[in-house]
Amino acid sequence: MKKTIKDFDLTNKTVIIRCDFNVPMKDGEITDDNRIKASLETIEYAINHQAKVVLMSHLGRVKTEENKQKNTLEPVALRLSEYLNQEVIFCEETHGDLLKETVDGLQPGEVLLMENTRFEDLDGKKESGNNPELGAFWASLGDVFINDAFGTAHRAHASNVGIASHLPSGVGFLIEKELKVMGEALANPKRPFDVILGGSKVSDKIGVIENLVHKADHILIGGGMAFSFLKASGIEVGGSLVDVEHLDFCKKMLDEYKDKLILPIDVVVGNEINEETSVRTCFINEIKNDEMGLDIGPKTVKLFSQYLEDSKTIIWNGPVGVFEISKFSEGTKNLCEVISKQDCISIIGGGDTAAAVIQFGYKDSMTHISTGGGASLELLEGKQLPGIECINEK
């Protein structure tokens, strides 16, 4: 079991907390601050225990000097100041004397947010490449390292693995919850245990299917990836998305686990992926050559519901339709409604699935919504996450 922030005496210590403030921005304004709010418990714990708090995060991708202006963390510092009801000092540097002097000047209970760690990627990808000198410098700023950025835990960066290799380390409350909820569900699920897999490509979910097909009672497959399985079963799917390279994998899974893998029986089809296209609902064997399946149909929702209504554990990763377009959002929305009514443990993978559940107003109806798309996917694959593996054991 990994150490947590509660395992350290933080009084008068400089505590470096790696957060995930990779929030969506438009014209310099934060459009969704859920990730900021998710970090507050850990930050407030450090403040209340008289730590000198140094916060780090990335924001977006920084490939050119021009990317810096739109990916500055300064708006995050301002929003954090409001939530914490105290000034969050913002340092425009990621490396150098100014950063070190500002950190050295912190008093117990004060908070500093340094600039976007990805700014260091402009100089040979030092952050995302886990440059040892950069990790050592950042570690030199503090006494304790706390990783609370689940969204980057599947990556070995200088701001997680690099720092943890030099300092006593633990996880924050956010990562602790992610590991507890998802870990228990995968290791010892309450049954029936059913999984919903969606998204576009089979290739993105091969590891998940191979791992969970042995653990789950059923895997309900929707989204674009369903059409590869339908194609592999001999059904013509018109212009629907098909992962041609992995049809053999789909056929193998269907041959070996035909009673576990549940496929759509009807779909909502359109000629184009936009709000203007004409749509109709048809059985899966009625898709025309110039049509593509873009959502599961009502009969499939009813079919999936028959399994979900008995479930005691549900894990959902990947929307079952192009939910961003209203004409193709009903399948995903209806599954949210079905799951919200169940007396079960409901775990929503991060990324698009989390965005859909929140957008449709079901955030508070789920047991847990993961804050990391890629990280939660790798946990479902049974992989070890570098950003967590580097943390000290209790």
N, C-alpha and C positions, 0 to 999 in steps of 0.2 A: 504493500500500500504506500502511495506517495505521501510525502509530507505536505501539509497545507499551511496557509498563513498563520493558523492558530498554534502551530508547533514552535513558533519563534517569539522570543522577547523582542518586541519592536521598539521599545522605549529609547528615544534618542538615536536610533539607528537610521541610516539612509537606506530606504527600501525601494528598489527598482521594481516597478510593476509593468509587465508587458501586457497591454490591453489590446482590444480589437476595436479601434475607432474608425474602421474602414466604412464610413457612413456615406450614403448617396448624397451628392451635392449638385445644386443647380445655381449657376450665377453666384457662386460664393456662399449660398445659403444651404443649410442642412435640411434635407427634405424628409428624413426619417432618422430619429435619434435613438431607436431601440437599442442599438449596440452600446451607446453611451450609458443609457439607463441600466443595462445589464451588468456594467462594470462598477456601479456605484457601491454595492455592498462591500466589495473588497477594498475599494479606495477609502470608504468611510471607516472601515475597521482599522485600517492603517493610521488614519488621522486620529481616531479616538484612542489609539494606543501610543500616541505621541511619537509616531515615526516622522522622519523627513521623507516625503513621498516624491519619487521621480517616476513620471509616467512616460511610456513609450508606445508608439503605434505606427503602423504604416497607413497610407491612404492612397488608393488607386495605384496606377502603374506610372513610374517616372522613368521615361526613356530619353527625354530631351530637357534642356533648360526651360523650354516653354511650358513643360508639364508642371513645373514647380508652383507657378502662381495658382493654378486651379486645384492643386493638391496640397496646399498648406493646411496644417492642423490648427491654425489660429482660431477659426470659427469653433472648433471643438473646445478649445480652451475657454472661450467665452460661454459656451453652453454649459460646460462643466462648472464654471464659476456660479452660474445660476442654480444648478442642482445642488451643489455643495454648500451654497450660501457663504462662500468665501472666495477671495481672489485665487485663481489658478495662474501662477506665473508662467508665461510662455517664453521659451528660449528659441530663437530663430536658427540656432546651430544644431547640428547633429554630431559634431566632432570639433574639439579644439578648446582653447583656453577660456573663451567666454562661457561655454557650457560648464566646464569644470568649476570655474569661479562662481557661477550662479548656483550650482548644486552645493558647493562648499558653504555658501551663504545661507542656506535654508535653515530655518528654525523648526523645532518639533511641532508637528501639526500643519506645517505649510506644504503646499503642493506645487510641483513644477511639471509642466508638459513640454518635452522637447519636440523639435520639428520632426516631420515625417521621416521615419527610418529609411524609407526607400530613396530619399535624396542621395544616400550613399551608393545607390546602384549606378549613378552616373559615372562613378569612378571605378569601373571594372566589376560591377555587380557585387560590391563588398557586403551588402546586407543579405541579399538573397543567395549569395554564394558562400555565406558563413565564413567570411574572411577572419582568420584567427586574430590578427592585430586589432581589428575593429571590435570584435567580441571582448578582447582583453581590455581595450580602452573603456568600453561601456561598463564592464564589470568593475573597473577601478573607481567608478563613481559611487559605488554603493557597498553596503555591508551584507544585504540579503537580496535575493532575486525571487520574485513571485511571478509565475506565468499564469495569466488569466485570459489569454487570447486563444480560445479553442479554434477559432477560424483559421489560424495559421499553424496549429499543432501538428499538422501532417507535413510540415516543411521544416527542414533544418536550416535556420537562418542565424545570422550573427546575434539578432535580438532575442533569440530564445536559447538554442543549443550553445551558441557562442558564449553568452553570459553565464549560463548555468554551469559551464565547465570550469568556472573560476570562483563561483560564490556558493555559499549554502543556499539551497533552493527549495521552493515548495510551489503548490498551485493555489490559485485563488478560489473563491466560492463558486464562480461560474464554471470553471473546469471541473471542480470537485463534483458539482451537480451533474454535469454532462457524463462524467465517468460512472457515477453511481447509478443514474437512471438507465443509461444505455448498457452499461456493463451488466447490471442485474437482469435486464430484459433479455440480453443475449445469452448469459450464462445459465440462468434458471428462470425461464419465462413462465408466467401463469398461462395455462392452456385452456382452450385452443389459442395458438399463437399464429396469427396471420400477418402477412407482409403484402403491402401494395407497392409495386414498382412501376414507375412511369418514366417520363423523360423521352428524349429523342432516340438515342443510340443504344443498341445492345452492348456495344463495346465498352460503354461506360459502366455497365452493370454486371459484366461477366463474373468478376470476383465476388460480388454480392450474391448473385444467384448460386454460384458454386458453394459458397459458405452457408447460406441460409436454407438452401433446399434440403439440407440434412437436419436443420433445426426447426424450421417452421412447419406448421401443419398444412398451410396452403400459401402459395404466392399468386396474388392477383395481378395480372400484367395489363397495363393500359399505356396510353401515350403513344408516341411514334414507334417505340420499340416493339409494341404489340404486333405491328404489321410484318416484322421480320419473322416472328413466331408463326403468324398466320400463313405467310408465304411458305415457310418451311413445312407447314402441315398440308400444303397442296392447294391453298386457297389463293385465287387471283385478287390482288389488292389495288389494282389500277395504278394511279400515280402516287400512291402513299409511300412514305419514307420506308426504305428497306435497307438494312445493313447487310449488303450482299456478301461481304467477307466473312460474316459470322452466321450464315444460314445453316452450315453444318453443325455448329454449336447448338443452335436453336432446335434443330431436328433431334440431336442427341439427347438434349434435355427433355424434349417432349416424349421421346421413345422411352426414356428411363423413369420419368416422373410425371406421366400423363395425368395421374390422379391428384398431383399437387399443384400443377401449373394451370391456372384458370384464365382463359383468354376471353376477349370480348365476343359477344354474339351479334351486336349491332353497333353501328357507328354513325356519327354525324360527318357528312362529307361536303366538300366544297371544291371549286375549281382553282381557287387562289387563297393564299393566307392573308386575308384582309377583311375589314368590316363590310365591304361592298359586295363581296362574292355571294352568289345564291347558294343556299344550303338545303340539304335534305337528310333525312335519317333513313338508313336502310340496313338490312342484314349484311353481315360481313361478306357473303358470297354474291352480293348485288352491286358492288362498287364498280362503276364504269371506268373505262380506260383513262378518261380525261378528268377523273375525280380523285381526290385524296382524302383519306380519313384524318380528321383533325380533332375528334373528341369521341369519347365513348357515348353510346346511346342510352336511352332510358331503360331498355331491357337488360343491358349490361349492368347498369347501376343497380337494378333489382336483383340480378344474379349475384353481384359482388356483395350486396347487402345481406343476402341469405347466409353468407359466410361471416361477415363482420358482426352481425347481430348476436352470434354465439361466442365471439372472440373475447378473451380475457387480456390478451396483449396484441396490440396492433402497432406495427412500424410502417411508416409511409415515407417513401423516398421517390420523388419525381411526380409532377402533375400528370393527369391522365388525358389532358387535352391542351390545346393552345389557349390557356386560360386568360392570357392578356387581351384576347379578342373576345368580346362578349358572346358572339355567336357560338364560340367553342369553349365556353367556360362552365357550362351547366354540369358536365360530368364531374369535374373537380369540385365544384360548389356543392353538388348533391352528396358526394362522398364525405365532405366536411360535415354536412348536416347529419348524415348517418352515424359517423364516428362520434360526433358530439353528444349523441343520445345514449351511447353505450356505457355500461358500468365496467370499464376496463382501463388498462394502462395504455394510453395512446401517445406514441412518440413520433414526432414529425421531423424528418431530416431537414437540414438547413437549406440555403439557397432558394431555388424557385418554389419548392414545396412550402417552405416557411412563409415566403412572400405571398403565396396564394391563400394560405390559411388565415394570415393576418388581414389581407385585403378583403376577404369575404366575411370578416368579423367573427372568426372562431378561435381567436388567440387564447381566450380564457377558458375555452371548452376542452382544451387538450392538456394532457398530463405534462408534456414537455415538448417545447419547440427548440430544436438544436440551433445554436448560433453559428455552426460551421458546416457548410455544404460538403466541401472536399474532405474535411476531417471526419464528419459523421459517416460519409460513404466508406472511408477506409476502415473505420471501426466496424461497420457492417460487413466488410470484407474479411475481418479478422486480423487486420494488420496492426503492427505496433506504430504508434505515432512518435516521431523523433522529438517533438516539442514537449512530450510528456515523459518519454523514456529517459530524457536527460535529467529529470528532477530527482532529488534525493529520496531514498526510501525511508520510511519511519524506522 
